Each structure stands twice: as structure tokens, then as C-alpha cells.
Amino acid sequence: MLPKNVIDTVKTPCYIIDVPKLTENLKVLKKVSDESGAKILLAQKAFSCYHLYPLSAE
């Protein structure tokens, strides 16, 4: 989670992405995929942060 003072300094509207939390969640998705054989799809309309796509591909 980001420190509250960081969030308070950002002008809105904007998206703040907690990369360590995103990485943690992606690891969970990878584990689910590996153990179940399910394919994980990226909802591009809901998550349009193109510069983070390489992180998702790992």
C-alpha cells in the first residue's frame, strides 16, 4: 500500500498503481494457471496501462 501522504499529493483524476501489490497478485494468478491449466485473460478495457503489460506477461 502506498503511504497516505503520497496519495494526497497526486492530482486527480489519475490511476495509482502499487507495483509490488500488482506483482503479488500476478504471482497468485500464475499459480492458479499452473495448477489448474486455466488461461488468464487480460481485460484491456478495465486495465489499460500498456507500460505494465510486460510485467503481466511474466
C-alpha positions as CSV (number, residue, x, y, z in Angstrom):
1,M,0.0,0.0,0.0
2,L,1.2,3.5,-0.8
3,P,1.8,5.9,2.0
4,K,-1.1,8.3,2.6
5,N,1.0,11.4,2.0
6,V,1.9,10.2,-1.5
7,I,-1.7,9.7,-2.4
8,D,-2.6,13.1,-1.1
9,T,-0.1,14.8,-3.4
10,V,-1.4,13.4,-6.7
11,K,-3.8,15.5,-8.7
12,T,-7.0,13.7,-9.7
13,P,-8.3,12.1,-11.8
14,C,-5.5,9.6,-12.1
15,Y,-4.6,6.0,-11.5
16,I,-2.1,5.0,-8.9
17,I,-0.6,1.5,-9.4
18,D,1.0,-0.3,-6.5
19,V,3.5,-2.3,-8.5
20,P,4.6,-4.6,-5.6
21,K,0.9,-5.4,-4.9
22,L,0.2,-6.0,-8.6
23,T,3.3,-8.3,-8.8
24,E,2.0,-10.2,-5.8
25,N,-1.5,-10.6,-7.4
26,L,0.1,-11.7,-10.7
27,K,2.0,-14.4,-8.9
28,V,-1.3,-15.7,-7.5
29,L,-2.8,-15.8,-11.0
30,K,0.3,-17.6,-12.3
31,K,0.0,-20.2,-9.6
32,V,-3.7,-20.7,-10.4
33,S,-2.9,-21.1,-14.0
34,D,0.0,-23.5,-13.5
35,E,-2.0,-25.7,-11.1
36,S,-5.3,-25.7,-12.9
37,G,-4.3,-25.3,-16.5
38,A,-6.6,-22.3,-16.8
39,K,-5.7,-19.4,-19.1
40,I,-5.6,-16.0,-17.6
41,L,-7.0,-13.2,-19.8
42,L,-6.3,-9.5,-19.5
43,A,-9.3,-7.3,-19.6
44,Q,-7.8,-4.4,-21.6
45,K,-10.8,-2.1,-21.1
46,A,-10.6,-2.4,-17.4
47,F,-6.7,-2.3,-17.3
48,S,-5.4,0.0,-20.0
49,C,-1.9,0.5,-18.6
50,Y,0.1,-0.6,-21.6
51,H,3.5,0.0,-20.0
52,L,2.7,-2.7,-17.4
53,Y,1.8,-5.4,-19.9
54,P,5.3,-6.8,-19.9
55,L,5.0,-7.3,-16.2
56,S,1.8,-9.2,-16.7
57,A,3.4,-11.4,-19.4
58,E,6.0,-12.7,-16.9
